């Protein structure tokens, strides 16, 4: 789980495995596989860094790999 902050300053925990995409329009919008959208205060870069750290923590992503989130 990654910890993010909704626009109303409420903390939210999201399972990073279920994140489909992250957009900046201009707020950061996290879209889950279910289609639910969550608007958060963190930037796209902050969310992707948290995702990468989480993936490394659960050994889903090798710490030697540099993910390319733009592909």
Short mmCIF file of the C-alpha atoms (twelve columns), coordinates in Angstrom:
data_MODEL
# 
_entry.id   MODEL 
# 
loop_
_atom_site.group_PDB 
_atom_site.id 
_atom_site.type_symbol 
_atom_site.label_atom_id 
_atom_site.label_alt_id 
_atom_site.label_comp_id 
_atom_site.label_asym_id 
_atom_site.label_seq_id 
_atom_site.Cartn_x 
_atom_site.Cartn_y 
_atom_site.Cartn_z 
_atom_site.pdbx_PDB_model_num 
ATOM 1  C CA . UNK A 1  0.000   0.000  0.000   1 
ATOM 2  C CA . UNK A 2  1.129   3.540  -0.692  1 
ATOM 3  C CA . UNK A 3  0.042   6.551  1.334   1 
ATOM 4  C CA . UNK A 4  -1.354  9.519  -0.583  1 
ATOM 5  C CA . UNK A 5  -3.332  12.642 0.308   1 
ATOM 6  C CA . UNK A 6  -6.692  13.487 -1.216  1 
ATOM 7  C CA . UNK A 7  -7.378  17.097 -2.219  1 
ATOM 8  C CA . UNK A 8  -9.346  17.680 1.007   1 
ATOM 9  C CA . UNK A 9  -6.180  16.797 3.017   1 
ATOM 10 C CA . UNK A 10 -7.556  13.334 3.934   1 
ATOM 11 C CA . UNK A 11 -4.927  10.581 3.882   1 
ATOM 12 C CA . UNK A 12 -5.684  7.547  1.739   1 
ATOM 13 C CA . UNK A 13 -3.928  4.192  1.316   1 
ATOM 14 C CA . UNK A 14 -3.991  2.687  -2.160  1 
ATOM 15 C CA . UNK A 15 -2.749  -0.709 -3.259  1 
ATOM 16 C CA . UNK A 16 -0.215  0.297  -5.920  1 
ATOM 17 C CA . UNK A 17 -0.766  -2.956 -7.798  1 
ATOM 18 C CA . UNK A 18 -4.259  -1.777 -8.751  1 
ATOM 19 C CA . UNK A 19 -3.139  1.547  -10.240 1 
ATOM 20 C CA . UNK A 20 -3.818  1.653  -13.978 1 
ATOM 21 C CA . UNK A 21 -2.576  5.159  -14.742 1 
ATOM 22 C CA . UNK A 22 -1.580  8.497  -13.220 1 
ATOM 23 C CA . UNK A 23 -2.363  11.798 -14.923 1 
ATOM 24 C CA . UNK A 24 -1.773  15.452 -14.219 1 
ATOM 25 C CA . UNK A 25 -4.840  17.365 -15.469 1 
ATOM 26 C CA . UNK A 26 -3.825  19.760 -13.631 1 
ATOM 27 C CA . UNK A 27 -4.466  17.917 -10.354 1 
ATOM 28 C CA . UNK A 28 -2.903  14.487 -10.088 1 
ATOM 29 C CA . UNK A 29 -5.516  11.841 -10.825 1 
ATOM 30 C CA . UNK A 30 -4.845  8.195  -9.967  1 
ATOM 31 C CA . UNK A 31 -7.054  5.804  -11.949 1 
ATOM 32 C CA . UNK A 32 -7.476  2.305  -10.529 1 
ATOM 33 C CA . UNK A 33 -8.152  -0.854 -12.542 1 
ATOM 34 C CA . UNK A 34 -11.769 -0.693 -11.343 1 
ATOM 35 C CA . UNK A 35 -12.145 2.682  -13.093 1 
ATOM 36 C CA . UNK A 36 -12.350 4.628  -9.833  1 
ATOM 37 C CA . UNK A 37 -10.443 7.912  -9.938  1 
ATOM 38 C CA . UNK A 38 -8.739  9.505  -6.927  1 
ATOM 39 C CA . UNK A 39 -7.538  13.120 -7.020  1 
ATOM 40 C CA . UNK A 40 -4.422  13.540 -4.878  1 
ATOM 41 C CA . UNK A 41 -2.095  16.353 -3.787  1 
ATOM 42 C CA . UNK A 42 1.116   14.481 -4.661  1 
ATOM 43 C CA . UNK A 43 2.694   15.015 -8.076  1 
ATOM 44 C CA . UNK A 44 2.841   12.294 -10.723 1 
ATOM 45 C CA . UNK A 45 6.547   11.921 -9.962  1 
ATOM 46 C CA . UNK A 46 5.908   11.497 -6.220  1 
ATOM 47 C CA . UNK A 47 3.262   8.830  -6.859  1 
ATOM 48 C CA . UNK A 48 5.498   6.911  -9.278  1 
ATOM 49 C CA . UNK A 49 8.383   7.069  -6.791  1 
ATOM 50 C CA . UNK A 50 6.115   5.661  -4.077  1 
ATOM 51 C CA . UNK A 51 4.949   2.944  -6.454  1 
ATOM 52 C CA . UNK A 52 8.534   2.024  -7.354  1 
ATOM 53 C CA . UNK A 53 9.529   1.861  -3.680  1 
ATOM 54 C CA . UNK A 54 6.506   -0.315 -2.926  1 
ATOM 55 C CA . UNK A 55 7.254   -2.668 -5.838  1 
ATOM 56 C CA . UNK A 56 10.849  -3.001 -4.656  1 
ATOM 57 C CA . UNK A 57 9.688   -3.655 -1.090  1 
ATOM 58 C CA . UNK A 58 7.497   -6.567 -2.195  1 
ATOM 59 C CA . UNK A 59 10.163  -7.796 -4.652  1 
ATOM 60 C CA . UNK A 60 7.986   -7.131 -7.668  1 
ATOM 61 C CA . UNK A 61 10.648  -4.863 -9.159  1 
ATOM 62 C CA . UNK A 62 14.366  -5.418 -8.857  1 
ATOM 63 C CA . UNK A 63 16.152  -2.553 -7.135  1 
ATOM 64 C CA . UNK A 64 18.603  -2.591 -10.075 1 
ATOM 65 C CA . UNK A 65 15.931  -1.837 -12.665 1 
ATOM 66 C CA . UNK A 66 14.920  1.665  -13.622 1 
ATOM 67 C CA . UNK A 67 11.241  1.544  -14.621 1 
ATOM 68 C CA . UNK A 68 10.128  3.443  -17.700 1 
ATOM 69 C CA . UNK A 69 6.613   4.579  -16.776 1 
ATOM 70 C CA . UNK A 70 6.110   6.480  -20.013 1 
ATOM 71 C CA . UNK A 71 5.863   3.427  -22.263 1 
# 
